Amino acid sequence: MNNQYKNAVSSKIKRIFSSTKGVERIIIANSNSMDPNFRYLTNFSSGLFEGSFLIASKGHLKLLTSNLEYDTAVMQVHDAIEVVKITGREQLIKELSSEVSGKAIGLNYSFIPYSIYSFIKKAAKPNTITDAYPALLLARLVKDEKEISYIRKAAAITKKAMASIEERFREGITEEELALEFDGLSASYGSSGPSFRTIVCFGQNAALPHHFPSKRRLGDKDEVLIDAGATVNGYCSDITRTFIERCRGSPKWERIKIMYDTVKEAQDSAIDKIKAGNTLSSPHIAAENMINSAEGGIFKGKFIHSLGHSVGIEVHDGGSLSPNSKGEMEENMIFTAEPGIYIKGFGGVRIEDDILITPKGGVKL
Ligand SMILES: [Mn+2]
């Protein structure tokens, strides 16, 4: 295959090793499920790779995988990865030891099961083991051009689905049914699958930020909140829209309209603060101040979560925009900006977009 993968992989590896001190190998060990960093480094879009080991050194990736997955790996492999077929435990130990024995290695403590950790420690005898998670997280926060283009495409698909879902609103449809229709639209526009379980809330359910779609039926004057995402080449989008026009003419209308306008202003003021070099905490603080001080304080304390999180190969990619976030925003990070107001027993409004950080400011994807 071509060199573009090699370049992308080696710059990812370079970013990871730039924040590990003295580490010679990083092992991404899949258990029954796949460490997202496995996809991040290989770019594989097919295969489960249970029990496989991906060994990263400064200039190289080596994949130790079973007979079962070997052909799937070879089909997708590019010249940045060496694939070794493992046929038994003894060979696995030999291969691991030859890479790891006596060396300083990093493992992803946020993923690896203790059983695999101790297997590597005992069987491959590294000199030291440290946590590679902080380095992986830091590397993944800054996206390359390809990653940005995938997320941009995923966001465009979700926005298109948000624009056409309104025609499907009809009295009596359940949240579950509407969520399925949303996922169908999203797939028809090019999504490989939802980036997380689609959230659909009618009326009062919109006061619960992580409500799962239920059998509740849409009433004549209910607002509809949809929080959903698409995937393109494994990269995620995450977008929320609250459709309040349906409430027009109901007793709820005036209050929910004020809520909507306040959330919109809060999102605008957060995005104004999104810029390379600004602190990671400043966008949240701007949005929270806006919500707390609006309308003489009637929504004070009703914004009950962080402003946003980084999106990438995972929908929650590790970083966050919260009042406690330390450090600065950097060019080509992508965060959600998703302020909301939630009033129990009444309803809720959230507006969420995916924002690319540039030196000039935040760009909505
Ligand atoms: Mn989100």
Residues whose N, C-alpha, C, O or C-beta is under 5 A from the ligand:
A	BS01	MN	D238 T336
